């Protein structure tokens, strides 16, 4: 009989829930975004940052944050094509926003 490598969950840990704190979650999200930026850099897209990846992914979250599994999936499944489309649109949007703020 094979020995299982999974540890059983005892009642104490199950009751505590052991949820990640918000700062831990944010660090993990930052690491995921940096990882995706590094992946794009390996494909030849230079100067992409984790902040840009996060801005692209989080643009869809105007109504609130999704569940963590969806958030991780959105980051890890981000394709270079979608990111570059977002980047081009953001370049066109920025001058418009600046011109509106200067008129006010």
MARTORMI-27868 format. One record per residue (C-alpha): residue number from 1; residue in one letter; x, y, z. Coordinates in pm, 1 decimal. Each point is the difference from the previous one (the first is absolute). Layout:
<gutis>
+-----+------+----------+----------+----------+
| pos | code |       px |       py |       pz |
+-----+------+----------+----------+----------+
| NUM |    A |        X |        Y |        Z |
...
+-----+------+----------+----------+----------+
</gutis>
This chain:
<gutis>
+-----+------+----------+----------+----------+
| pos | code |       px |       py |       pz |
+-----+------+----------+----------+----------+
|   1 |    X |      0.0 |      0.0 |      0.0 |
|   2 |    X |    134.7 |    342.3 |    -98.6 |
|   3 |    X |     45.4 |    259.0 |    268.2 |
|   4 |    X |   -199.9 |    313.5 |    -67.8 |
|   5 |    X |    196.9 |    324.5 |    -26.9 |
|   6 |    X |   -307.7 |    203.7 |     87.9 |
|   7 |    X |    -37.2 |     95.7 |    361.8 |
|   8 |    X |   -335.5 |    -44.3 |    165.0 |
|   9 |    X |   -171.5 |    308.7 |    130.9 |
|  10 |    X |    -52.7 |    -18.8 |    372.2 |
|  11 |    X |   -306.1 |    150.9 |    165.4 |
|  12 |    X |    190.9 |    294.1 |    152.3 |
|  13 |    X |    132.3 |    125.8 |   -335.6 |
|  14 |    X |   -332.5 |    -65.7 |   -166.7 |
|  15 |    X |   -180.9 |    220.3 |    254.8 |
|  16 |    X |    256.0 |    280.4 |    -23.9 |
|  17 |    X |    -39.0 |     16.8 |   -376.5 |
|  18 |    X |    358.9 |    125.6 |    -38.7 |
|  19 |    X |    -89.1 |    264.5 |   -253.8 |
|  20 |    X |    264.6 |    215.2 |   -158.6 |
|  21 |    X |     15.0 |    355.1 |    120.8 |
|  22 |    X |    -50.5 |    280.8 |   -248.0 |
|  23 |    X |    367.6 |     99.4 |    -16.6 |
|  24 |    X |     96.5 |   -362.8 |    -69.6 |
|  25 |    X |   -255.0 |    -20.0 |   -280.0 |
|  26 |    X |    125.0 |    325.0 |   -149.9 |
|  27 |    X |    360.7 |   -126.8 |      8.3 |
|  28 |    X |   -107.5 |   -317.5 |   -177.4 |
|  29 |    X |   -188.3 |    197.7 |   -264.6 |
|  30 |    X |    302.5 |    225.4 |    -47.5 |
|  31 |    X |    223.1 |   -306.4 |    -41.3 |
|  32 |    X |   -240.0 |   -148.3 |   -255.6 |
|  33 |    X |     -6.2 |    324.4 |   -198.9 |
|  34 |    X |    379.4 |     22.6 |      8.2 |
|  35 |    X |     19.5 |   -361.3 |   -114.2 |
|  36 |    X |   -231.1 |     71.9 |   -293.0 |
|  37 |    X |    205.6 |    309.2 |    -90.4 |
|  38 |    X |    316.0 |   -214.7 |      4.8 |
|  39 |    X |   -173.8 |   -251.4 |   -226.2 |
|  40 |    X |    -83.3 |    275.5 |   -248.9 |
|  41 |    X |    362.2 |    118.3 |     20.0 |
|  42 |    X |    113.2 |   -351.4 |    -91.9 |
|  43 |    X |   -227.2 |     17.2 |   -306.4 |
|  44 |    X |    182.1 |    316.2 |   -107.3 |
|  45 |    X |   -236.3 |    266.9 |    132.0 |
|  46 |    X |    237.6 |    232.4 |    182.8 |
|  47 |    X |    -64.0 |    243.6 |    284.0 |
|  48 |    X |   -325.4 |   -158.5 |    118.8 |
|  49 |    X |    -54.1 |     34.2 |    373.6 |
|  50 |    X |   -216.3 |   -182.5 |    249.1 |
|  51 |    X |   -186.0 |    327.0 |     59.8 |
|  52 |    X |   -102.4 |     11.1 |   -365.8 |
|  53 |    X |   -115.4 |   -361.0 |     13.5 |
|  54 |    X |   -208.0 |     80.0 |    308.1 |
|  55 |    X |   -148.6 |    310.3 |   -163.1 |
|  56 |    X |   -101.7 |   -208.2 |   -301.1 |
|  57 |    X |   -154.6 |   -281.6 |    203.1 |
|  58 |    X |   -165.4 |    218.3 |    264.2 |
|  59 |    X |   -170.6 |    218.3 |   -260.0 |
|  60 |    X |   -278.1 |   -259.5 |     -6.7 |
|  61 |    X |    -58.9 |     30.8 |    374.8 |
|  62 |    X |   -182.5 |    332.7 |     11.4 |
|  63 |    X |   -295.1 |   -155.0 |    182.4 |
|  64 |    X |    211.6 |   -166.0 |    265.2 |
|  65 |    X |    259.1 |   -266.9 |     47.8 |
|  66 |    X |    -71.0 |   -351.2 |   -123.8 |
|  67 |    X |     73.5 |   -316.2 |    191.7 |
|  68 |    X |    367.8 |    -75.3 |     46.2 |
|  69 |    X |     -0.1 |   -298.1 |   -236.5 |
|  70 |    X |   -143.3 |    214.7 |   -282.5 |
|  71 |    X |    251.4 |    274.1 |     72.0 |
|  72 |    X |    293.4 |   -240.9 |    -18.2 |
|  73 |    X |   -141.9 |   -157.4 |   -316.4 |
|  74 |    X |    -41.4 |    342.6 |   -164.0 |
|  75 |    X |    364.2 |     86.7 |     68.5 |
|  76 |    X |    149.2 |   -333.2 |    -99.9 |
|  77 |    X |   -211.5 |    -38.9 |   -315.8 |
|  78 |    X |     68.1 |    353.6 |   -125.9 |
|  79 |    X |    119.7 |    -24.6 |   -358.9 |
|  80 |    X |    253.8 |    234.5 |   -154.9 |
|  81 |    X |   -251.1 |     96.7 |   -268.5 |
|  82 |    X |   -258.3 |    118.9 |    253.1 |
|  83 |    X |    265.6 |    182.8 |    199.3 |
|  84 |    X |    134.9 |    181.2 |   -306.7 |
|  85 |    X |   -353.1 |    101.2 |   -103.8 |
|  86 |    X |    -57.0 |    139.6 |    348.4 |
|  87 |    X |    334.8 |    180.1 |    -12.9 |
|  88 |    X |    -80.3 |    165.7 |   -332.6 |
|  89 |    X |   -344.2 |    109.4 |    121.7 |
|  90 |    X |    147.7 |    138.9 |    320.4 |
|  91 |    X |    246.5 |    207.2 |   -203.9 |
|  92 |    X |   -291.9 |    153.2 |   -190.1 |
|  93 |    X |   -208.5 |     52.1 |    314.4 |
|  94 |    X |    267.3 |    180.8 |    202.6 |
|  95 |    X |     28.6 |    314.2 |   -218.3 |
|  96 |    X |   -380.1 |     37.6 |      0.6 |
|  97 |    X |    -13.2 |    -20.5 |    378.4 |
|  98 |    X |    280.1 |    255.8 |     31.1 |
|  99 |    X |   -173.5 |    242.8 |   -236.0 |
| 100 |    X |   -323.6 |    -26.6 |    202.1 |
| 101 |    X |    178.2 |     69.2 |    326.7 |
| 102 |    X |    184.2 |    298.6 |   -148.1 |
| 103 |    X |   -326.7 |    158.7 |   -119.3 |
| 104 |    X |   -157.7 |    -25.0 |    346.6 |
+-----+------+----------+----------+----------+
</gutis>
